[in-house]
C-alpha cells in the first residue's frame, strides 16, 4: 500500500494544480534546488569547481530518493534534510564525483537555511498558480458586475429584507474582496525571502573560509545575493531565522484569499437554495450529485470553498503561535510546527481559487427569481426612503408613518394604499407616489461603486 497523500480526506484541495506543487516530492525538490543553487553560486565565485556544480545538479532530482525512507529517518534529527544530505553524498560517491563536490555540498549552510528557503520556493511556485486562478475568478466577477449593474434584487440585513440593490453591485463587492486579497497575495509573493545564516545566523563558517580580508564580508554578501537571485527569492540582507514574521505574513495573505472565497460561497449557498433560487452553480457532468437522491444538484463548489474557509483559521493560528513562542537561535519545536500548517494553507488557497474561478466564470444568475423575491416586501422595500421623504407630509410625522407601515405589515394591505389615504393628492400626486415607491430609483451610488471597483480590477490586472 502506498504511503502517498492524495488528499482523500481533503476534497477542498485534492486534485488541484497546487496539490502537485506542495507534495512531499515538491518539498524535497525544493531542498535539492537550494543545495544545487548554492554549489553553483560557490562555483561562480571560484569557491568550488564547475564539475562540483554539475555533479550536484545531476543528483538534484527528487525521484532519485526514497521519500518514505527520508520521512522515517528524518525523525532522528528532527528534519528530512539531514538524511537527504547523506543520500546525496552517497549518490555523488556512487557516480564517481570528485570528493570536492561532496565538500562543496551544504558548505557553510545549516538545515534551517535549506528548509526555510525550500519552503519559500514551494510557496513561490504554489502562489504563482493561486494568483493566476484568482485573476480568472476576478475576471468572471467583473463580467457579472458589469452585466448585472441594473439587475434589481433585495439586499438582506441580518437575514431579513432590507433595501433594494443590484446583483451587479453584489458581484462587484465580491470582486472588491478578491482584489484586496489578490494585492496582498502579490505583495507576499514578491517578498518571499531567502534564509541564509549558517549555524546560528552569523555565517561564521562561510566568512571564516574567505579569510580575514576586510573585503570578505562584502564577498559573503555577494554570495548570498547571488543565491537569492538564482532561486528567484528576495534577499533580506540579514537572516530571519529568529524572526518568523515572513511565515506569518504568507499565512495571513493565504488566509485572506481563502476567506474571500468563503464569503462568495456563503452568499451563493444561501441564494441558490430552491426557495430563493436567485443563482445556481455551473452544472458539470458528474459533479454535485447525491449518492442517495438522484434529483439533487448539490452546490459542491461552494461547499468546498466553505470547507476551506472553516479550516484555514486554525492553521493561521498555529503559525502565529509558533512565531510568538520561538526561542533562541533555532526554536525547540516552534519552527517545526510551521511546516504542516503553511503547506495546508497553500493547498487550501490553491483549491479555493481553482473552485472560485470555476464558480465565478460559470455562475447562473436568475433575474426573474430576484424580482419575485424583491416583490415579497413590496413597497416596504423602500421604507427608509419614505421615512425621510414622507415624514414632513404626514400629520403626526414619523410616528404616523411607523403606524402606517405597521398596519401594512399586520394586515397585508399594500403600503401605497394606506399612504394614499393619509396623504392628500394635492400634497403628493399618484405619479410622484409611484416614483417614490419604485425600488429602481433608490439605488444610491450603485453605478459609481461598480465603476470604481471595475477600475480597480483593470488596474490590478495590468499591474
C-alpha positions as CSV (number, residue, x, y, z in Angstrom):
1,X,0.0,0.0,0.0
2,X,1.3,3.4,-1.0
3,X,2.0,6.0,1.8
4,X,1.4,8.9,-0.6
5,X,-1.1,11.5,0.5
6,X,-3.6,12.0,-2.3
7,X,-6.0,14.2,-0.3
8,X,-8.9,11.7,0.0
9,X,-9.8,13.4,3.3
10,X,-9.1,16.9,1.9
11,X,-11.5,17.4,-1.0
12,X,-11.1,21.2,-0.8
13,X,-7.7,20.9,-2.5
14,X,-7.3,17.3,-3.7
15,X,-6.5,17.1,-7.4
16,X,-6.0,20.9,-7.7
17,X,-2.9,22.2,-9.6
18,X,-1.4,23.4,-6.3
19,X,-1.5,19.9,-4.8
20,X,1.4,18.9,-7.1
21,X,3.4,21.9,-6.1
22,X,3.0,21.2,-2.4
23,X,3.6,17.4,-2.3
24,X,6.4,15.8,-0.3
25,X,8.2,15.3,-3.6
26,X,7.9,19.0,-4.4
27,X,9.3,19.9,-1.0
28,X,12.2,17.5,-1.4
29,X,12.8,19.0,-4.9
30,X,12.8,22.5,-3.3
31,X,15.6,21.4,-0.8
32,X,17.6,19.9,-3.7
33,X,17.2,23.1,-5.7
34,X,18.5,25.2,-2.9
35,X,21.5,22.9,-2.3
36,X,22.2,22.8,-6.1
37,X,21.9,26.5,-6.5
38,X,24.3,27.1,-3.6
39,X,27.1,24.9,-5.1
40,X,26.5,26.7,-8.4
41,X,26.9,30.0,-6.5
42,X,30.2,28.8,-4.9
43,X,31.4,27.7,-8.3
44,X,30.7,31.0,-9.9
45,X,32.7,32.7,-7.2
46,X,35.7,30.3,-7.6
47,X,35.0,28.5,-4.3
48,X,34.0,25.3,-5.9
49,X,34.6,23.9,-9.4
50,X,32.1,23.7,-12.3
51,X,32.4,20.0,-12.1
52,X,31.3,20.1,-8.5
53,X,28.2,22.1,-9.5
54,X,27.4,19.8,-12.4
55,X,27.8,16.7,-10.1
56,X,25.4,18.1,-7.5
57,X,22.9,19.3,-10.2
58,X,22.8,15.8,-11.7
59,X,21.6,14.3,-8.4
60,X,19.2,17.1,-7.5
61,X,16.2,15.2,-8.7
62,X,13.5,14.2,-6.2
63,X,12.7,10.9,-8.0
64,X,16.2,9.6,-7.1
65,X,15.3,9.5,-3.4
66,X,13.1,7.2,-1.3
67,X,10.7,9.8,0.3
68,X,9.2,7.3,2.7
69,X,12.7,6.5,4.0
70,X,13.6,10.1,4.3
71,X,10.5,10.8,6.4
72,X,11.2,7.9,8.7
73,X,14.9,8.7,9.1
74,X,14.1,12.4,9.4
75,X,12.8,11.8,12.9
76,X,16.4,11.0,14.1
77,X,17.5,14.6,13.5
78,X,14.2,16.4,13.6
79,X,14.1,17.1,9.8
80,X,14.3,15.4,6.5
81,X,17.3,17.3,5.2
82,X,19.8,15.5,7.4
83,X,19.2,12.1,5.8
84,X,18.8,13.7,2.4
85,X,22.3,15.1,2.6
86,X,23.6,11.7,3.5
87,X,21.8,10.2,0.5
88,X,23.1,13.0,-1.8
89,X,26.7,12.3,-0.7
90,X,26.2,8.6,-1.3
91,X,25.0,9.2,-4.8
92,X,27.9,11.6,-5.5
93,X,30.3,8.9,-4.4
94,X,28.5,6.2,-6.5
95,X,28.6,8.5,-9.5
96,X,32.4,8.9,-9.1
97,X,32.2,12.6,-8.4
98,X,35.3,14.3,-7.0
99,X,35.4,14.5,-3.2
100,X,35.3,18.3,-3.6
101,X,31.7,18.0,-4.8
102,X,30.7,16.4,-1.5
103,X,32.6,19.1,0.4
104,X,31.0,21.9,-1.5
105,X,27.6,20.5,-0.9
106,X,25.9,22.4,2.0
107,X,29.1,24.3,2.7
108,X,28.6,26.9,5.4
109,X,24.8,26.3,5.5
110,X,22.5,24.7,8.1
111,X,19.3,22.7,8.0
112,X,17.2,25.7,8.7
113,X,18.7,27.6,5.8
114,X,17.8,24.9,3.4
115,X,14.3,24.1,4.8
116,X,13.2,27.7,5.2
117,X,14.4,28.5,1.7
118,X,12.8,25.4,0.2
119,X,9.5,26.3,1.8
120,X,9.8,29.8,0.2
121,X,10.4,28.1,-3.1
122,X,7.4,25.8,-2.6
123,X,5.3,28.9,-1.6
124,X,6.5,30.8,-4.7
125,X,5.6,28.0,-7.1
126,X,2.2,27.5,-5.5
127,X,1.4,31.2,-5.2
128,X,2.0,31.7,-8.8
129,X,-0.7,29.2,-9.6
130,X,-3.0,30.6,-6.9
131,X,-2.6,34.2,-8.3
132,X,-3.4,33.1,-11.8
133,X,-6.6,31.3,-10.6
134,X,-7.5,34.4,-8.6
135,X,-7.2,36.6,-11.7
136,X,-9.5,34.2,-13.6
137,X,-12.1,34.4,-10.7
138,X,-11.8,38.2,-10.7
139,X,-12.4,38.4,-14.4
140,X,-15.6,36.3,-14.0
141,X,-16.9,38.5,-11.2
142,X,-16.1,41.7,-13.1
143,X,-18.2,40.4,-16.0
144,X,-21.1,39.6,-13.7
145,X,-20.8,43.1,-12.0
146,X,-21.0,44.9,-15.4
147,X,-23.7,42.7,-16.9
148,X,-26.0,42.9,-13.9
149,X,-25.5,46.5,-12.8
150,X,-29.2,47.1,-13.4
151,X,-30.5,43.7,-12.2
152,X,-32.6,44.6,-9.2
153,X,-32.6,42.4,-6.2
154,X,-33.2,42.6,-2.4
155,X,-30.4,43.4,0.0
156,X,-30.6,41.4,3.2
157,X,-29.5,42.6,6.6
158,X,-29.4,40.1,9.5
159,X,-31.2,37.6,7.2
160,X,-34.1,39.9,6.6
161,X,-35.2,42.0,3.5
162,X,-33.6,45.5,3.9
163,X,-33.4,47.7,0.8
164,X,-33.1,47.4,-2.9
165,X,-29.7,46.8,-4.5
166,X,-28.5,45.2,-7.7
167,X,-26.9,41.8,-8.3
168,X,-24.2,43.7,-10.2
169,X,-23.2,45.6,-7.0
170,X,-23.2,42.3,-5.0
171,X,-20.8,40.8,-7.6
172,X,-18.7,43.9,-7.5
173,X,-18.4,43.7,-3.7
174,X,-17.3,40.1,-4.1
175,X,-14.8,41.3,-6.6
176,X,-13.6,44.0,-4.3
177,X,-12.6,41.4,-1.7
178,X,-10.8,39.3,-4.3
179,X,-8.9,42.4,-5.4
180,X,-7.7,43.2,-1.9
181,X,-6.8,39.6,-1.2
182,X,-5.0,39.4,-4.6
183,X,-2.9,42.5,-3.9
184,X,-1.9,41.2,-0.5
185,X,-1.0,37.8,-2.1
186,X,1.1,39.6,-4.8
187,X,2.9,41.6,-2.1
188,X,3.6,38.4,0.0
189,X,4.8,36.6,-3.1
190,X,7.2,39.4,-4.1
191,X,8.6,39.5,-0.6
192,X,9.3,35.7,-0.2
193,X,12.8,35.8,1.3
194,X,15.9,33.6,1.1
195,X,17.0,32.4,4.5
196,X,20.8,32.1,4.8
197,X,22.6,32.4,8.1
198,X,24.6,29.3,8.8
199,X,24.5,27.5,12.1
200,X,23.3,30.4,14.3
201,X,22.7,33.2,11.9
202,X,26.2,34.7,11.7
203,X,27.5,32.9,8.6
204,X,30.7,32.5,10.6
205,X,31.8,29.3,8.7
206,X,31.5,31.0,5.3
207,X,33.1,34.2,6.5
208,X,36.0,32.2,8.1
209,X,36.5,30.3,4.9
210,X,37.0,33.5,3.0
211,X,39.8,34.6,5.3
212,X,40.3,37.8,7.4
213,X,40.4,40.1,4.3
214,X,38.3,43.2,5.1
215,X,36.6,42.5,1.8
216,X,35.4,39.1,2.9
217,X,32.3,40.5,4.4
218,X,31.4,42.1,1.1
219,X,32.1,38.8,-0.7
220,X,29.8,36.9,1.7
221,X,27.0,39.4,1.0
222,X,27.6,39.0,-2.7
223,X,27.3,35.2,-2.5
224,X,24.0,35.3,-0.6
225,X,22.7,37.9,-3.1
226,X,23.7,35.7,-6.0
227,X,22.0,32.7,-4.4
228,X,18.8,34.6,-3.8
229,X,18.8,35.7,-7.5
230,X,19.3,32.1,-8.7
231,X,16.4,30.9,-6.6
232,X,14.1,33.9,-7.5
233,X,13.7,34.9,-3.9
234,X,14.1,38.3,-2.2
235,X,17.4,39.0,-0.5
236,X,16.6,40.1,3.1
237,X,20.3,41.2,3.7
238,X,20.2,39.6,7.2
239,X,18.9,36.2,8.2
240,X,15.4,35.9,9.6
241,X,15.8,32.6,11.4
242,X,14.7,34.1,14.7
243,X,12.1,36.4,13.2
244,X,9.2,34.3,11.9
245,X,7.0,37.1,10.6
246,X,7.9,36.2,7.0
247,X,6.0,33.0,7.7
248,X,3.0,34.6,9.4
249,X,2.8,37.1,6.5
250,X,2.5,34.4,4.0
251,X,-0.1,32.6,6.1
252,X,-2.1,35.8,6.5
253,X,-2.1,36.5,2.8
254,X,-3.2,33.0,2.0
255,X,-6.0,33.2,4.7
256,X,-7.3,36.4,3.0
257,X,-7.6,34.5,-0.3
258,X,-9.4,31.6,1.4
259,X,-11.7,34.0,3.3
260,X,-12.9,35.9,0.2
261,X,-13.7,32.6,-1.5
262,X,-15.6,31.6,1.6
263,X,-17.6,34.8,1.5
264,X,-18.7,34.3,-2.1
265,X,-19.6,30.7,-1.3
266,X,-21.6,31.6,1.8
267,X,-23.7,34.0,-0.3
268,X,-24.2,31.6,-3.2
269,X,-25.1,28.8,-0.9
270,X,-28.0,30.9,0.5
271,X,-29.0,32.4,-2.8
272,X,-29.1,29.0,-4.5
273,X,-31.5,27.4,-2.1
274,X,-34.6,26.2,-4.1
275,X,-36.9,28.5,-2.2
276,X,-34.7,31.5,-3.1
277,X,-33.1,30.3,-6.4
278,X,-31.5,33.6,-7.4
279,X,-28.3,32.0,-8.6
280,X,-27.0,28.5,-9.3
281,X,-23.7,26.8,-9.6
282,X,-22.5,25.9,-13.1
283,X,-23.6,22.4,-14.0
284,X,-21.0,19.9,-14.9
285,X,-21.4,16.3,-15.7
286,X,-20.6,14.1,-12.7
287,X,-20.5,17.0,-10.2
288,X,-22.9,17.8,-7.4
289,X,-24.8,14.5,-7.5
290,X,-26.1,12.7,-4.4
291,X,-25.4,9.0,-3.7
292,X,-29.0,8.5,-2.5
293,X,-31.1,11.3,-4.0
294,X,-30.8,11.5,-7.8
295,X,-32.9,14.7,-8.1
296,X,-30.3,16.7,-6.1
297,X,-27.8,19.0,-7.6
298,X,-25.5,19.9,-4.7
299,X,-23.6,23.2,-4.8
300,X,-20.3,21.3,-4.3
301,X,-18.0,24.1,-5.4
302,X,-19.4,26.3,-2.6
303,X,-19.4,23.5,-0.1
304,X,-15.6,23.0,-0.7
305,X,-14.9,26.8,-0.6
306,X,-16.7,26.9,2.7
307,X,-14.8,23.9,3.9
308,X,-11.5,25.7,3.2
309,X,-12.7,28.9,4.9
310,X,-13.7,27.0,8.0
311,X,-10.4,25.1,8.1
312,X,-7.9,27.9,7.4
313,X,-8.1,29.9,10.7
314,X,-6.7,27.0,12.8
315,X,-3.7,26.8,10.5
316,X,-3.1,30.5,10.6
317,X,-3.4,30.4,14.4
318,X,-0.7,27.7,14.5
319,X,1.7,29.9,12.5
320,X,1.2,32.9,14.8
321,X,1.5,30.7,17.9
322,X,4.8,29.3,16.6
323,X,6.1,32.8,15.8
324,X,5.2,34.1,19.2
325,X,6.8,31.2,21.1
326,X,10.0,30.9,19.1
327,X,13.1,30.9,21.3
328,X,16.9,31.2,20.9
329,X,18.6,31.0,17.5
330,X,16.6,27.9,16.5
331,X,13.3,27.2,18.2
332,X,12.7,24.0,20.1
333,X,9.6,22.8,18.3
334,X,8.0,26.1,17.2
335,X,10.0,26.1,14.0
336,X,8.9,22.5,13.2
337,X,5.2,23.5,13.9
338,X,5.2,25.9,11.0
339,X,5.7,23.4,8.2
340,X,2.5,21.5,8.1
341,X,0.0,24.5,8.5
342,X,1.9,26.6,6.0
343,X,1.7,23.8,3.4
344,X,-2.0,23.2,4.2
345,X,-2.8,26.9,3.8
346,X,-1.1,26.8,0.4
347,X,-3.1,23.8,-0.5
348,X,-6.4,25.3,0.7
349,X,-5.8,28.5,-1.1
350,X,-4.9,26.7,-4.3
351,X,-8.1,24.5,-4.1
352,X,-10.2,27.6,-3.2
353,X,-9.1,29.7,-6.0
354,X,-9.5,26.9,-8.6
355,X,-13.1,26.4,-7.4
356,X,-13.8,30.1,-7.2
357,X,-12.6,30.6,-10.7
358,X,-15.0,27.9,-11.9
359,X,-17.8,29.3,-9.9
360,X,-17.3,33.0,-10.9
361,X,-17.0,32.2,-14.6
362,X,-20.0,29.9,-14.8
363,X,-22.4,31.2,-12.2
364,X,-26.0,31.1,-13.2
365,X,-27.9,34.3,-12.5
366,X,-31.7,34.3,-12.4
367,X,-33.2,37.9,-12.5
368,X,-36.8,36.7,-12.6
369,X,-36.4,35.0,-9.2
370,X,-34.7,38.1,-7.9
371,X,-37.7,40.2,-8.9
372,X,-40.1,37.7,-7.3
373,X,-38.2,37.7,-4.1
374,X,-37.9,41.5,-4.0
375,X,-41.6,41.7,-4.5
376,X,-42.2,39.9,-1.3
377,X,-41.6,43.1,0.6
378,X,-43.5,45.2,-1.9
379,X,-43.5,48.9,-1.2
380,X,-41.9,48.2,2.2
381,X,-38.6,47.7,0.4
382,X,-38.1,51.5,0.2
383,X,-39.4,52.3,3.7
384,X,-36.1,54.1,4.5
385,X,-36.7,56.4,1.7
386,X,-40.3,57.0,2.8
387,X,-39.1,57.8,6.3
388,X,-37.1,60.8,5.1
389,X,-39.3,61.9,2.2
390,X,-42.9,61.5,3.6
391,X,-42.5,62.3,7.3
392,X,-42.9,66.1,6.6
393,X,-46.1,65.4,4.6
394,X,-47.9,63.4,7.3
395,X,-49.8,64.8,10.2
396,X,-48.0,63.4,13.2
397,X,-44.8,62.9,11.3
398,X,-42.6,59.9,11.9
399,X,-44.9,58.1,14.4
400,X,-47.7,58.3,11.9
401,X,-45.6,56.7,9.1
402,X,-44.4,54.0,11.6
403,X,-48.1,53.3,12.4
404,X,-48.9,53.0,8.7
405,X,-46.0,50.7,8.0
406,X,-47.0,48.5,11.0
407,X,-50.6,48.4,9.7
408,X,-49.4,47.3,6.3
409,X,-47.3,44.5,7.8
410,X,-50.1,43.3,10.0
411,X,-53.0,43.5,7.6
412,X,-51.3,42.8,4.2
413,X,-52.8,45.9,2.7
414,X,-50.3,47.4,0.3
415,X,-48.4,50.3,1.8
416,X,-49.2,52.6,-1.1
417,X,-53.0,52.3,-0.4
418,X,-52.6,53.2,3.2
419,X,-50.3,56.1,2.3
420,X,-52.7,57.3,-0.4
421,X,-55.5,57.5,2.2
422,X,-53.3,59.6,4.6
423,X,-51.6,62.0,2.1
424,X,-53.8,64.3,0.0
425,X,-53.3,64.2,-3.7
426,X,-52.6,67.9,-3.6
427,X,-49.6,67.2,-1.4
428,X,-48.4,64.1,-3.3
429,X,-49.6,63.1,-6.7
430,X,-50.2,59.5,-7.7
431,X,-47.3,59.8,-10.2
432,X,-45.0,61.1,-7.5
433,X,-46.0,58.4,-5.1
434,X,-45.3,55.7,-7.7
435,X,-41.9,57.2,-8.4
436,X,-41.2,57.3,-4.7
437,X,-42.0,53.7,-4.3
438,X,-40.0,52.5,-7.3
439,X,-37.1,50.5,-5.9
440,X,-35.0,51.1,-9.0
441,X,-34.9,54.7,-8.2
442,X,-33.4,54.1,-4.8
443,X,-30.0,52.5,-5.6
444,X,-27.8,55.3,-4.4
445,X,-24.3,55.1,-5.8
446,X,-24.8,51.7,-7.4
447,X,-23.2,52.5,-10.8
448,X,-20.5,54.7,-9.3
449,X,-19.4,52.0,-6.9
450,X,-19.4,49.3,-9.6
451,X,-17.4,51.5,-11.9
452,X,-14.9,52.2,-9.2
453,X,-14.4,48.5,-8.4
454,X,-14.1,47.7,-12.1
455,X,-11.4,50.3,-12.5
456,X,-9.5,48.8,-9.6
457,X,-9.9,45.4,-11.3
458,X,-8.4,46.7,-14.5
459,X,-5.5,48.4,-12.6
460,X,-4.8,45.1,-10.8
461,X,-4.8,43.0,-13.9
462,X,-2.5,45.5,-15.6
463,X,-0.1,45.6,-12.6
